[in-house]
Amino acid sequence: MMERRKLGALDVSAVALGCMSMTPIYGSPDPDEAIATLHRAPDLGIDLIDTSDAYGTNGSNEELVGRALKGRRQRYVLATKFGNIRLPDGKPGAKGDPDYVIEACEKSLKRLGTDYIDLYFIHRVDDKVPIEDTVGAMVRLKEQGKIRHLGISEAGPNTIRRAHKVHPLAALQTEYSLWTRDVESEILPTCQELGIGFVAYAPLGRGFLTGEVPTGDALPPNDRRRDMPRYQGENAAHNLKLVEALKELARQEGCTPAQLAIAWLLARPAKVVALAGTSKRKWLEQNAAAVDVKPSAETLERLGEIFRPGAAQGTRYPAAMMARLGL
């Protein structure tokens, strides 16, 4: 049975469905299978689904999600995000001025085919706009009934505190997994202190921790992971050794590496939500079943040793994108 967890006052499934890979980013997914995956999620007890206006081309990911939710909206806790943009020179940027927040929300509502968004995230912090102004615009959206809960993604402790002071945040969404543990030092304690829920995206390392995904030049030409340092050259070779150890521990526990990676995350002292992305029902079903995996204390201790903070080699994003994190 699916576990439930709290994001502020919002009650959601412990395993959530990330929708980013349902439109081209890690190759070219089948949109019909992606919609079938979204339809399958509530049957497995997964109600939190997460998209963004930055996923796909011109909001195409939100549009796909909107098609899937037609006539089924009440079965989902719908999260989307705004403010993660590409600058005119092609570099990553952020946009958080109040007028843009209102405009972005209106466009997302239209693409999603809904009157309200359950959880609306600032996708990336705009360092040129006071966070108080960005959150203030979100509060107006809440007062209008267009959003119900506020969230922020990849923000640093000071920004989290400032944002939360304007209006209580339901959730922080940031990468957290066996091979990305830097949030444990400051970010998670800040969230716990303030009563902010934590949504851990990429809990499977964008597929790396499943042991099922190739690396480097073996990835499809249109797969964004080709640009990610952890998937390249010596970094990948080093990180694959970590995954081999994960595979052996999963074998001992009688589960898949992906399930063990999610189970480890769900067993952490901070009660986080694991946001596992997929566009296929078979992987969704495997991820959902991870709640039934209860690793032994010895396995959890061993995982902590193998995947100690800093064990993975290479940054999780290219340099230009890393510069946009933790603001």
Contacts in CASP RR format, 6 or more apart in sequence:
PFRMAT RR
TARGET T0000
AUTHOR 0000-0000-0000
METHOD contacts of the structure
MODEL  1
MMERRKLGALDVSAVALGCMSMTPIYGSPDPDEAIATLHRAPDLGIDLID
TSDAYGTNGSNEELVGRALKGRRQRYVLATKFGNIRLPDGKPGAKGDPDY
VIEACEKSLKRLGTDYIDLYFIHRVDDKVPIEDTVGAMVRLKEQGKIRHL
GISEAGPNTIRRAHKVHPLAALQTEYSLWTRDVESEILPTCQELGIGFVA
YAPLGRGFLTGEVPTGDALPPNDRRRDMPRYQGENAAHNLKLVEALKELA
RQEGCTPAQLAIAWLLARPAKVVALAGTSKRKWLEQNAAAVDVKPSAETL
ERLGEIFRPGAAQGTRYPAAMMARLGL
1 291 0 8 1.000
2 13 0 8 1.000
2 14 0 8 1.000
2 15 0 8 1.000
2 44 0 8 1.000
2 45 0 8 1.000
2 46 0 8 1.000
2 288 0 8 1.000
2 291 0 8 1.000
3 13 0 8 1.000
3 14 0 8 1.000
3 15 0 8 1.000
3 266 0 8 1.000
3 291 0 8 1.000
4 11 0 8 1.000
4 12 0 8 1.000
4 13 0 8 1.000
4 14 0 8 1.000
5 11 0 8 1.000
5 12 0 8 1.000
5 13 0 8 1.000
5 14 0 8 1.000
5 271 0 8 1.000
5 272 0 8 1.000
5 273 0 8 1.000
6 12 0 8 1.000
6 197 0 8 1.000
6 271 0 8 1.000
7 119 0 8 1.000
7 149 0 8 1.000
7 170 0 8 1.000
7 171 0 8 1.000
7 197 0 8 1.000
7 199 0 8 1.000
7 273 0 8 1.000
8 149 0 8 1.000
8 168 0 8 1.000
8 169 0 8 1.000
8 170 0 8 1.000
8 171 0 8 1.000
8 195 0 8 1.000
8 196 0 8 1.000
8 197 0 8 1.000
9 149 0 8 1.000
9 170 0 8 1.000
10 77 0 8 1.000
10 118 0 8 1.000
10 119 0 8 1.000
10 148 0 8 1.000
10 149 0 8 1.000
10 170 0 8 1.000
10 171 0 8 1.000
12 47 0 8 1.000
12 48 0 8 1.000
12 77 0 8 1.000
12 273 0 8 1.000
13 45 0 8 1.000
13 46 0 8 1.000
13 47 0 8 1.000
13 48 0 8 1.000
13 77 0 8 1.000
13 273 0 8 1.000
14 266 0 8 1.000
14 273 0 8 1.000
14 274 0 8 1.000
14 291 0 8 1.000
15 46 0 8 1.000
15 262 0 8 1.000
15 266 0 8 1.000
15 273 0 8 1.000
15 274 0 8 1.000
15 276 0 8 1.000
15 287 0 8 1.000
15 288 0 8 1.000
15 290 0 8 1.000
15 291 0 8 1.000
16 46 0 8 1.000
16 48 0 8 1.000
16 49 0 8 1.000
16 50 0 8 1.000
16 199 0 8 1.000
16 273 0 8 1.000
16 274 0 8 1.000
16 275 0 8 1.000
16 276 0 8 1.000
17 37 0 8 1.000
17 38 0 8 1.000
17 41 0 8 1.000
17 46 0 8 1.000
17 48 0 8 1.000
17 49 0 8 1.000
17 50 0 8 1.000
17 275 0 8 1.000
17 276 0 8 1.000
17 277 0 8 1.000
17 278 0 8 1.000
17 284 0 8 1.000
18 49 0 8 1.000
18 50 0 8 1.000
18 51 0 8 1.000
18 201 0 8 1.000
18 275 0 8 1.000
18 276 0 8 1.000
18 277 0 8 1.000
18 278 0 8 1.000
19 34 0 8 1.000
19 38 0 8 1.000
19 49 0 8 1.000
19 50 0 8 1.000
19 51 0 8 1.000
19 55 0 8 1.000
19 61 0 8 1.000
19 64 0 8 1.000
19 65 0 8 1.000
19 277 0 8 1.000
20 51 0 8 1.000
20 52 0 8 1.000
20 55 0 8 1.000
20 61 0 8 1.000
20 277 0 8 1.000
21 29 0 8 1.000
21 277 0 8 1.000
21 278 0 8 1.000
21 279 0 8 1.000
22 29 0 8 1.000
22 31 0 8 1.000
22 34 0 8 1.000
22 37 0 8 1.000
22 38 0 8 1.000
22 55 0 8 1.000
22 61 0 8 1.000
22 64 0 8 1.000
22 65 0 8 1.000
22 279 0 8 1.000
23 29 0 8 1.000
23 31 0 8 1.000
23 34 0 8 1.000
23 55 0 8 1.000
23 56 0 8 1.000
23 57 0 8 1.000
23 60 0 8 1.000
23 61 0 8 1.000
23 64 0 8 1.000
24 56 0 8 1.000
24 57 0 8 1.000
24 222 0 8 1.000
25 55 0 8 1.000
25 56 0 8 1.000
25 223 0 8 1.000
25 224 0 8 1.000
26 206 0 8 1.000
26 220 0 8 1.000
26 223 0 8 1.000
26 224 0 8 1.000
26 225 0 8 1.000
27 220 0 8 1.000
27 222 0 8 1.000
27 223 0 8 1.000
28 220 0 8 1.000
28 222 0 8 1.000
29 279 0 8 1.000
29 280 0 8 1.000
30 279 0 8 1.000
31 64 0 8 1.000
33 279 0 8 1.000
33 280 0 8 1.000
33 281 0 8 1.000
34 64 0 8 1.000
34 68 0 8 1.000
34 279 0 8 1.000
35 64 0 8 1.000
35 67 0 8 1.000
35 68 0 8 1.000
36 281 0 8 1.000
37 278 0 8 1.000
37 279 0 8 1.000
37 280 0 8 1.000
37 281 0 8 1.000
37 284 0 8 1.000
38 49 0 8 1.000
38 65 0 8 1.000
38 68 0 8 1.000
38 69 0 8 1.000
39 68 0 8 1.000
39 72 0 8 1.000
40 281 0 8 1.000
40 284 0 8 1.000
40 285 0 8 1.000
41 47 0 8 1.000
41 49 0 8 1.000
41 76 0 8 1.000
41 284 0 8 1.000
42 72 0 8 1.000
42 75 0 8 1.000
42 76 0 8 1.000
44 284 0 8 1.000
44 285 0 8 1.000
44 288 0 8 1.000
45 288 0 8 1.000
46 284 0 8 1.000
46 288 0 8 1.000
47 75 0 8 1.000
47 76 0 8 1.000
47 77 0 8 1.000
48 76 0 8 1.000
48 77 0 8 1.000
48 79 0 8 1.000
48 119 0 8 1.000
48 273 0 8 1.000
48 275 0 8 1.000
49 65 0 8 1.000
49 76 0 8 1.000
49 77 0 8 1.000
49 78 0 8 1.000
49 79 0 8 1.000
50 79 0 8 1.000
50 80 0 8 1.000
50 81 0 8 1.000
50 173 0 8 1.000
50 199 0 8 1.000
50 201 0 8 1.000
50 275 0 8 1.000
51 61 0 8 1.000
51 62 0 8 1.000
51 65 0 8 1.000
51 78 0 8 1.000
51 79 0 8 1.000
51 80 0 8 1.000
51 81 0 8 1.000
51 112 0 8 1.000
52 61 0 8 1.000
52 62 0 8 1.000
52 80 0 8 1.000
52 81 0 8 1.000
52 82 0 8 1.000
52 84 0 8 1.000
52 121 0 8 1.000
52 123 0 8 1.000
53 59 0 8 1.000
53 62 0 8 1.000
53 80 0 8 1.000
53 81 0 8 1.000
53 82 0 8 1.000
53 83 0 8 1.000
53 104 0 8 1.000
53 107 0 8 1.000
53 108 0 8 1.000
53 111 0 8 1.000
53 123 0 8 1.000
54 81 0 8 1.000
54 83 0 8 1.000
54 84 0 8 1.000
54 85 0 8 1.000
54 123 0 8 1.000
55 61 0 8 1.000
55 62 0 8 1.000
59 107 0 8 1.000
59 111 0 8 1.000
62 80 0 8 1.000
62 108 0 8 1.000
62 111 0 8 1.000
62 112 0 8 1.000
63 111 0 8 1.000
63 112 0 8 1.000
65 78 0 8 1.000
65 112 0 8 1.000
66 111 0 8 1.000
66 112 0 8 1.000
66 113 0 8 1.000
66 114 0 8 1.000
69 76 0 8 1.000
69 78 0 8 1.000
69 112 0 8 1.000
69 113 0 8 1.000
69 114 0 8 1.000
70 113 0 8 1.000
73 114 0 8 1.000
76 118 0 8 1.000
77 118 0 8 1.000
77 119 0 8 1.000
78 112 0 8 1.000
78 114 0 8 1.000
78 117 0 8 1.000
78 118 0 8 1.000
78 119 0 8 1.000
79 117 0 8 1.000
79 118 0 8 1.000
79 119 0 8 1.000
79 120 0 8 1.000
79 121 0 8 1.000
79 199 0 8 1.000
80 108 0 8 1.000
80 112 0 8 1.000
80 117 0 8 1.000
80 120 0 8 1.000
80 121 0 8 1.000
81 120 0 8 1.000
81 121 0 8 1.000
81 122 0 8 1.000
81 123 0 8 1.000
81 153 0 8 1.000
81 173 0 8 1.000
82 95 0 8 1.000
82 96 0 8 1.000
82 100 0 8 1.000
82 101 0 8 1.000
82 104 0 8 1.000
82 105 0 8 1.000
82 108 0 8 1.000
82 120 0 8 1.000
82 121 0 8 1.000
82 122 0 8 1.000
82 123 0 8 1.000
83 94 0 8 1.000
83 95 0 8 1.000
83 96 0 8 1.000
83 100 0 8 1.000
83 104 0 8 1.000
83 122 0 8 1.000
83 123 0 8 1.000
83 124 0 8 1.000
83 126 0 8 1.000
84 92 0 8 1.000
84 93 0 8 1.000
84 94 0 8 1.000
84 123 0 8 1.000
84 124 0 8 1.000
85 92 0 8 1.000
85 93 0 8 1.000
85 94 0 8 1.000
85 95 0 8 1.000
86 92 0 8 1.000
86 93 0 8 1.000
87 93 0 8 1.000
91 320 0 8 1.000
92 124 0 8 1.000
92 320 0 8 1.000
92 321 0 8 1.000
92 324 0 8 1.000
93 124 0 8 1.000
93 126 0 8 1.000
93 324 0 8 1.000
94 123 0 8 1.000
94 124 0 8 1.000
94 125 0 8 1.000
94 126 0 8 1.000
94 127 0 8 1.000
94 324 0 8 1.000
95 126 0 8 1.000
95 129 0 8 1.000
96 122 0 8 1.000
96 126 0 8 1.000
96 129 0 8 1.000
96 133 0 8 1.000
96 134 0 8 1.000
96 137 0 8 1.000
97 126 0 8 1.000
97 129 0 8 1.000
97 133 0 8 1.000
97 134 0 8 1.000
98 133 0 8 1.000
98 134 0 8 1.000
98 136 0 8 1.000
98 137 0 8 1.000
99 137 0 8 1.000
101 134 0 8 1.000
101 137 0 8 1.000
101 138 0 8 1.000
101 141 0 8 1.000
102 137 0 8 1.000
102 140 0 8 1.000
102 141 0 8 1.000
105 117 0 8 1.000
105 120 0 8 1.000
105 141 0 8 1.000
105 146 0 8 1.000
105 147 0 8 1.000
108 117 0 8 1.000
109 115 0 8 1.000
109 116 0 8 1.000
109 117 0 8 1.000
109 146 0 8 1.000
115 146 0 8 1.000
116 145 0 8 1.000
116 146 0 8 1.000
116 147 0 8 1.000
116 148 0 8 1.000
117 146 0 8 1.000
117 147 0 8 1.000
117 148 0 8 1.000
118 147 0 8 1.000
118 148 0 8 1.000
118 149 0 8 1.000
119 147 0 8 1.000
119 148 0 8 1.000
119 149 0 8 1.000
119 150 0 8 1.000
119 151 0 8 1.000
119 170 0 8 1.000
119 171 0 8 1.000
120 138 0 8 1.000
120 141 0 8 1.000
120 147 0 8 1.000
120 149 0 8 1.000
120 150 0 8 1.000
120 151 0 8 1.000
121 151 0 8 1.000
121 152 0 8 1.000
121 153 0 8 1.000
121 171 0 8 1.000
121 173 0 8 1.000
122 131 0 8 1.000
122 134 0 8 1.000
122 135 0 8 1.000
122 138 0 8 1.000
122 151 0 8 1.000
122 152 0 8 1.000
122 153 0 8 1.000
122 155 0 8 1.000
122 163 0 8 1.000
123 153 0 8 1.000
123 154 0 8 1.000
124 153 0 8 1.000
124 154 0 8 1.000
124 324 0 8 1.000
124 327 0 8 1.000
125 131 0 8 1.000
125 134 0 8 1.000
125 152 0 8 1.000
125 154 0 8 1.000
125 155 0 8 1.000
125 156 0 8 1.000
125 159 0 8 1.000
125 324 0 8 1.000
125 326 0 8 1.000
125 327 0 8 1.000
126 134 0 8 1.000
127 327 0 8 1.000
131 155 0 8 1.000
131 159 0 8 1.000
131 162 0 8 1.000
131 163 0 8 1.000
131 166 0 8 1.000
132 162 0 8 1.000
132 163 0 8 1.000
132 165 0 8 1.000
132 166 0 8 1.000
134 163 0 8 1.000
135 150 0 8 1.000
135 163 0 8 1.000
135 166 0 8 1.000
135 167 0 8 1.000
136 166 0 8 1.000
136 167 0 8 1.000
138 147 0 8 1.000
138 150 0 8 1.000
138 167 0 8 1.000
139 150 0 8 1.000
139 166 0 8 1.000
139 167 0 8 1.000
141 147 0 8 1.000
142 148 0 8 1.000
142 150 0 8 1.000
142 167 0 8 1.000
149 170 0 8 1.000
149 171 0 8 1.000
150 163 0 8 1.000
150 167 0 8 1.000
150 168 0 8 1.000
150 169 0 8 1.000
150 170 0 8 1.000
151 169 0 8 1.000
151 170 0 8 1.000
151 171 0 8 1.000
151 172 0 8 1.000
151 173 0 8 1.000
152 159 0 8 1.000
152 160 0 8 1.000
152 163 0 8 1.000
152 169 0 8 1.000
152 171 0 8 1.000
152 172 0 8 1.000
152 173 0 8 1.000
153 172 0 8 1.000
153 173 0 8 1.000
153 174 0 8 1.000
154 173 0 8 1.000
154 174 0 8 1.000
154 175 0 8 1.000
154 324 0 8 1.000
154 325 0 8 1.000
154 326 0 8 1.000
154 327 0 8 1.000
155 163 0 8 1.000
155 172 0 8 1.000
155 174 0 8 1.000
155 326 0 8 1.000
155 327 0 8 1.000
156 186 0 8 1.000
156 187 0 8 1.000
156 326 0 8 1.000
156 327 0 8 1.000
157 186 0 8 1.000
157 187 0 8 1.000
157 190 0 8 1.000
159 326 0 8 1.000
159 327 0 8 1.000
160 169 0 8 1.000
160 172 0 8 1.000
160 187 0 8 1.000
160 190 0 8 1.000
160 191 0 8 1.000
160 194 0 8 1.000
160 196 0 8 1.000
161 190 0 8 1.000
161 194 0 8 1.000
163 169 0 8 1.000
164 194 0 8 1.000
164 196 0 8 1.000
168 196 0 8 1.000
169 194 0 8 1.000
169 196 0 8 1.000
170 196 0 8 1.000
170 197 0 8 1.000
171 196 0 8 1.000
171 197 0 8 1.000
171 198 0 8 1.000
171 199 0 8 1.000
171 273 0 8 1.000
172 187 0 8 1.000
172 191 0 8 1.000
172 196 0 8 1.000
172 197 0 8 1.000
172 198 0 8 1.000
172 199 0 8 1.000
173 198 0 8 1.000
173 199 0 8 1.000
173 201 0 8 1.000
173 275 0 8 1.000
174 183 0 8 1.000
174 187 0 8 1.000
174 198 0 8 1.000
174 199 0 8 1.000
174 200 0 8 1.000
174 201 0 8 1.000
175 183 0 8 1.000
175 200 0 8 1.000
175 201 0 8 1.000
175 202 0 8 1.000
175 316 0 8 1.000
176 183 0 8 1.000
176 198 0 8 1.000
176 200 0 8 1.000
176 201 0 8 1.000
176 202 0 8 1.000
176 203 0 8 1.000
176 265 0 8 1.000
176 272 0 8 1.000
177 200 0 8 1.000
177 202 0 8 1.000
177 203 0 8 1.000
177 204 0 8 1.000
177 205 0 8 1.000
177 209 0 8 1.000
177 261 0 8 1.000
177 265 0 8 1.000
178 209 0 8 1.000
178 242 0 8 1.000
178 246 0 8 1.000
178 261 0 8 1.000
178 264 0 8 1.000
178 265 0 8 1.000
178 303 0 8 1.000
178 304 0 8 1.000
178 307 0 8 1.000
179 205 0 8 1.000
179 208 0 8 1.000
179 209 0 8 1.000
179 230 0 8 1.000
179 239 0 8 1.000
179 242 0 8 1.000
179 307 0 8 1.000
179 311 0 8 1.000
179 312 0 8 1.000
180 202 0 8 1.000
180 205 0 8 1.000
180 312 0 8 1.000
180 316 0 8 1.000
181 307 0 8 1.000
181 308 0 8 1.000
181 309 0 8 1.000
181 310 0 8 1.000
182 309 0 8 1.000
182 310 0 8 1.000
183 198 0 8 1.000
184 309 0 8 1.000
185 309 0 8 1.000
188 198 0 8 1.000
188 270 0 8 1.000
188 272 0 8 1.000
190 196 0 8 1.000
191 197 0 8 1.000
191 198 0 8 1.000
191 270 0 8 1.000
192 270 0 8 1.000
197 272 0 8 1.000
197 273 0 8 1.000
198 270 0 8 1.000
198 272 0 8 1.000
198 273 0 8 1.000
199 272 0 8 1.000
199 273 0 8 1.000
199 275 0 8 1.000
200 265 0 8 1.000
200 272 0 8 1.000
200 273 0 8 1.000
200 274 0 8 1.000
200 275 0 8 1.000
201 275 0 8 1.000
202 275 0 8 1.000
202 316 0 8 1.000
203 209 0 8 1.000
203 261 0 8 1.000
203 262 0 8 1.000
203 265 0 8 1.000
203 274 0 8 1.000
203 275 0 8 1.000
203 276 0 8 1.000
204 210 0 8 1.000
204 258 0 8 1.000
204 261 0 8 1.000
204 262 0 8 1.000
204 276 0 8 1.000
204 277 0 8 1.000
206 213 0 8 1.000
206 225 0 8 1.000
206 228 0 8 1.000
207 213 0 8 1.000
207 258 0 8 1.000
208 215 0 8 1.000
208 230 0 8 1.000
208 231 0 8 1.000
208 239 0 8 1.000
208 243 0 8 1.000
209 243 0 8 1.000
209 246 0 8 1.000
209 257 0 8 1.000
209 258 0 8 1.000
209 261 0 8 1.000
210 256 0 8 1.000
210 257 0 8 1.000
210 258 0 8 1.000
210 261 0 8 1.000
211 243 0 8 1.000
211 246 0 8 1.000
211 247 0 8 1.000
211 257 0 8 1.000
212 258 0 8 1.000
213 219 0 8 1.000
213 225 0 8 1.000
215 231 0 8 1.000
215 232 0 8 1.000
215 233 0 8 1.000
215 236 0 8 1.000
215 240 0 8 1.000
216 225 0 8 1.000
216 226 0 8 1.000
216 231 0 8 1.000
216 232 0 8 1.000
216 233 0 8 1.000
216 236 0 8 1.000
217 226 0 8 1.000
219 225 0 8 1.000
219 226 0 8 1.000
219 231 0 8 1.000
225 231 0 8 1.000
226 232 0 8 1.000
227 318 0 8 1.000
228 316 0 8 1.000
228 317 0 8 1.000
228 318 0 8 1.000
229 235 0 8 1.000
229 314 0 8 1.000
229 315 0 8 1.000
229 316 0 8 1.000
229 317 0 8 1.000
229 318 0 8 1.000
230 236 0 8 1.000
230 239 0 8 1.000
230 312 0 8 1.000
230 313 0 8 1.000
230 314 0 8 1.000
230 315 0 8 1.000
230 316 0 8 1.000
234 313 0 8 1.000
235 313 0 8 1.000
235 314 0 8 1.000
238 312 0 8 1.000
238 313 0 8 1.000
239 312 0 8 1.000
239 313 0 8 1.000
242 306 0 8 1.000
242 307 0 8 1.000
242 311 0 8 1.000
242 312 0 8 1.000
243 257 0 8 1.000
245 306 0 8 1.000
246 257 0 8 1.000
246 260 0 8 1.000
246 261 0 8 1.000
246 303 0 8 1.000
246 306 0 8 1.000
246 307 0 8 1.000
247 257 0 8 1.000
249 260 0 8 1.000
249 295 0 8 1.000
249 299 0 8 1.000
249 302 0 8 1.000
249 303 0 8 1.000
250 256 0 8 1.000
250 257 0 8 1.000
250 259 0 8 1.000
250 260 0 8 1.000
252 299 0 8 1.000
253 260 0 8 1.000
253 293 0 8 1.000
253 295 0 8 1.000
253 296 0 8 1.000
253 299 0 8 1.000
255 263 0 8 1.000
255 290 0 8 1.000
255 293 0 8 1.000
256 286 0 8 1.000
258 276 0 8 1.000
258 283 0 8 1.000
258 286 0 8 1.000
258 287 0 8 1.000
258 290 0 8 1.000
259 286 0 8 1.000
259 287 0 8 1.000
259 289 0 8 1.000
259 290 0 8 1.000
259 293 0 8 1.000
260 290 0 8 1.000
260 293 0 8 1.000
260 295 0 8 1.000
260 299 0 8 1.000
260 303 0 8 1.000
262 274 0 8 1.000
262 276 0 8 1.000
262 287 0 8 1.000
262 290 0 8 1.000
262 293 0 8 1.000
263 290 0 8 1.000
263 291 0 8 1.000
263 293 0 8 1.000
263 294 0 8 1.000
263 295 0 8 1.000
264 295 0 8 1.000
264 300 0 8 1.000
264 303 0 8 1.000
264 304 0 8 1.000
265 272 0 8 1.000
265 274 0 8 1.000
266 272 0 8 1.000
266 274 0 8 1.000
266 290 0 8 1.000
266 291 0 8 1.000
267 294 0 8 1.000
267 295 0 8 1.000
267 300 0 8 1.000
274 287 0 8 1.000
274 290 0 8 1.000
276 287 0 8 1.000
277 287 0 8 1.000
278 284 0 8 1.000
278 287 0 8 1.000
295 303 0 8 1.000
315 322 0 8 1.000
316 322 0 8 1.000
317 325 0 8 1.000
END
